[in-house]
């Protein structure tokens, strides 16, 4: 199978208020996702074997 030369990005807008969302991982990228999901008022569950300090600080500032 040939490699794709131009990967297509599909933009999407979702209303996440009160929706259940899962973040897999606890690093700095997960911290950014946590922040935006909390700001959208989503119900967030995070699954990771460990969490980066930035993630823990973000979690402490936002409740979702």
N, C-alpha and C positions, 0 to 999 in steps of 0.2 A: 504494500500500500504506500503510495507516495506521500511525503510530508506536505502538510498544508503550508503554503507560502504566506497567505494572508488570513490570519485568524480573525473571525468576525466577532465583535463584541456586541451583545444585545442589551441595550439600555432598558431598564425597567424601573418603574416607580411603584412602591408598595406602601400601603398604610399598615403599619406594624403595631399600632396601639392595641394593647391587650392580646397580641398574638404570641404564641409560644415559639421561642427561637433557641437554637442550640449553637454554642461556640465550641469547637473542638480545638483544644490547645490553650495554653496559658501564657504565651509570650507577648512581645510588644505588638505584634499584628493583632492578636486576640484582644489586647487592651484597647486598641483603636476601634475595633468592631464593637466591643462592649460599650464604649462611650457613645457611639452613634446609635446603637440599639436602645440603650437606656434613654437617650434623648428623644427617641421615637416612641417611648413608653411601652416597649415590648417587654414580655416576660422572658427573661434570659436564664438559661441553664448553661453552665460552663463545665466541660469535661476535660481534665488534663491531669497527668501524673504529678505535675508541679506548676507553680505559678511564678512568673517574673515579678519583681518588685513593682514595676510600672503597672502591671495588671492589678496587683493588690491595691495600689493607691487609687487606681481608676474605680475599682469596685467599692472602695471606701467612700468615694465622693458621690457615687451614683447608686441609687437603690432601684433595682428593677428585677 
